[in-house]
Amino acid sequence: MVNCVKLGKEAEGLERLVYPGDLGQRIYDGICQEAWTAWVGHQTMLLNEYRLSPINPKDRKFLEEEMEKFLFGDGPTAVDNFVPE
C-alpha cells in the first residue's frame, strides 16, 4: 500500500519499478496502481495523437515530462481536438 500522490488516498502500490532512475523510484514510492494505469492510458493517447516514437530521444523526453506532470504536477496537457471514445 502507498499513499498515492496523484489520487490523494492510500491504495495498492506498484509491484515493481516501472521506470528507471530517480523518477522511477518516486513513482514506485508514491504512485498507486490505479494512477499508473491511468497514466499508461494517457501515454497511449499521446503516442497516437502526436504520432510519437519511443525510439526518438525528443519524443521520450516529451513523454517523461508529461508523465511527471500527470503523476506529480498540475495534470496532463490537453490534446487539441482529442475526443475519447
BELFEN-V898727 format. One record per residue. RES is the residue in one small letter. PHI is phi in radians with two decimals (NA if undefined). Layout:
[[RES,PHI] [RES,PHI]]
//
This chain:
[[m,NA] [v,-2.29] [n,-1.54] [c,-1.23] [v,-1.15] [k,-1.18] [l,-1.63] [g,1.17] [k,-2.62] [e,-1.44] [a,-2.68] [e,-1.08] [g,-1.44] [l,-1.32] [e,-1.34] [r,-2.70] [l,-1.12] [v,-1.90] [y,-2.64] [p,-1.34] [g,1.35] [d,-1.08] [l,-1.10] [g,-1.05] [q,-1.17] [r,-1.06] [i,-1.12] [y,-1.06] [d,-1.36] [g,-2.34] [i,-2.19] [c,-1.53] [q,-1.04] [e,-1.06] [a,-1.18] [w,-1.12] [t,-1.09] [a,-1.10] [w,-1.09] [v,-1.02] [g,-1.11] [h,-1.15] [q,-1.08] [t,-1.06] [m,-1.10] [l,-1.08] [l,-1.01] [n,-1.28] [e,-1.17] [y,-1.70] [r,0.91] [l,-1.46] [s,-2.11] [p,-1.09] [i,-1.36] [n,-1.33] [p,-1.01] [k,-1.13] [d,-1.17] [r,-1.08] [k,-1.10] [f,-1.02] [l,-1.11] [e,-1.13] [e,-1.10] [e,-1.16] [m,-1.09] [e,-1.12] [k,-1.12] [f,-1.12] [l,-1.49] [f,-2.14] [g,-1.90] [d,-1.34] [g,2.02] [p,-1.27] [t,-1.33] [a,-1.22] [v,-1.80] [d,-1.05] [n,1.12] [f,-1.44] [v,-2.13] [p,-1.14] [e,-1.22]]
//
